[in-house]
Amino acid sequence: MLSPGNSLTNQNAATVLRDGLARVAQGDVEVDCTGLAQVDSAAVAVLLAWQRAAVARGQALVLRGVPPQLAQLAGLYGVDSLLGLASAAALAATASRHHHRH
């Protein structure tokens, strides 16, 4: 399983992208995001590139343990459904709204 580590930001995106593309080319399309503590828009770009590479192989990227901040960024850019996160983001938003209605 592919793991981007604990940080995926502009500072390390090029290296993480390159390493991940090599893994996807070998058929590794499951991504463990549980360790991600720091993300920015570069994380979304890297995941989209990995997804494109997986689709080119006839596969789909599978994201596991996506942190809320990353799901929110994907939603903000309108690519959450491309990454298979639309339902997770919707559930988080619903839970958040429900939690604040006391």
C-alpha positions as CSV (number, residue, x, y, z in Angstrom):
1,M,0.0,0.0,0.0
2,L,1.3,3.4,-1.0
3,S,1.7,5.9,1.8
4,P,2.5,9.6,1.3
5,G,3.9,9.9,4.9
6,N,2.9,12.5,7.4
7,S,3.2,15.6,5.3
8,L,2.2,16.3,1.7
9,T,2.8,20.0,0.9
10,N,4.4,22.1,-1.7
11,Q,7.8,21.4,0.0
12,N,7.8,17.7,-0.7
13,A,5.1,17.3,-3.4
14,A,7.6,16.7,-6.3
15,T,9.3,13.8,-4.5
16,V,6.1,12.2,-3.3
17,L,4.5,12.6,-6.7
18,R,7.5,10.9,-8.4
19,D,7.7,8.0,-5.9
20,G,3.9,7.5,-6.0
21,L,3.8,7.5,-9.8
22,A,6.5,4.7,-9.8
23,R,4.4,2.7,-7.4
24,V,1.2,3.2,-9.4
25,A,3.0,2.1,-12.5
26,Q,3.7,-1.2,-10.7
27,G,0.0,-1.6,-9.9
28,D,0.0,-0.2,-6.3
29,V,-3.2,1.8,-6.3
30,E,-4.2,1.8,-2.6
31,V,-3.1,4.9,-0.7
32,D,-2.9,5.0,3.1
33,C,-3.6,8.6,4.1
34,T,-4.0,7.9,7.8
35,G,-0.6,9.4,8.7
36,L,-1.1,12.7,6.8
37,A,-1.0,15.5,9.4
38,Q,0.0,18.3,7.1
39,V,-1.5,18.9,3.7
40,D,-2.1,21.8,1.3
41,S,-3.3,22.1,-2.3
42,A,-0.3,20.2,-3.5
43,A,-1.6,17.1,-1.8
44,V,-4.8,17.3,-4.0
45,A,-2.7,17.8,-7.1
46,V,-0.5,14.8,-6.3
47,L,-3.5,12.5,-5.6
48,L,-5.1,13.6,-8.9
49,A,-1.9,12.8,-10.8
50,W,-1.8,9.4,-9.1
51,Q,-5.5,8.9,-10.0
52,R,-4.8,9.8,-13.7
53,A,-1.9,7.3,-13.8
54,A,-4.1,4.6,-12.2
55,V,-6.9,5.2,-14.7
56,A,-4.4,5.1,-17.6
57,R,-3.6,1.5,-16.3
58,G,-7.3,0.6,-16.2
59,Q,-7.4,0.9,-12.4
60,A,-8.7,3.3,-9.9
61,L,-6.9,4.9,-7.0
62,V,-8.3,3.8,-3.6
63,L,-7.8,6.3,-0.8
64,R,-7.9,5.0,2.8
65,G,-8.0,7.1,6.0
66,V,-8.3,10.5,4.3
67,P,-8.0,13.3,6.9
68,P,-10.8,15.8,7.1
69,Q,-8.6,18.7,6.0
70,L,-7.6,16.8,2.8
71,A,-11.2,15.9,2.0
72,Q,-12.2,19.5,2.6
73,L,-9.5,20.8,0.2
74,A,-10.7,18.3,-2.5
75,G,-14.2,19.5,-2.0
76,L,-13.1,23.2,-2.2
77,Y,-11.5,22.5,-5.6
78,G,-14.5,20.4,-6.7
79,V,-12.4,17.3,-7.3
80,D,-13.7,15.2,-4.3
81,S,-15.8,13.0,-6.5
82,L,-12.9,12.4,-8.9
83,L,-10.9,11.1,-5.9
84,G,-13.9,9.1,-4.5
85,L,-14.2,11.5,-1.6
86,A,-17.6,13.1,-2.3
87,S,-19.6,10.9,0.0
88,A,-17.0,11.1,2.8
89,A,-17.0,14.9,2.6
90,A,-20.8,15.1,2.5
91,L,-21.0,12.9,5.6
92,A,-18.4,15.0,7.4
93,A,-20.3,18.2,6.5
94,T,-23.6,16.7,7.7
95,A,-22.1,15.5,10.9
96,S,-20.5,18.9,11.5
97,R,-23.8,20.7,10.9
98,H,-25.6,18.2,13.1
99,H,-23.1,18.5,15.9
100,H,-23.5,22.3,16.1
101,R,-27.3,22.2,16.3
102,H,-27.8,21.7,20.0
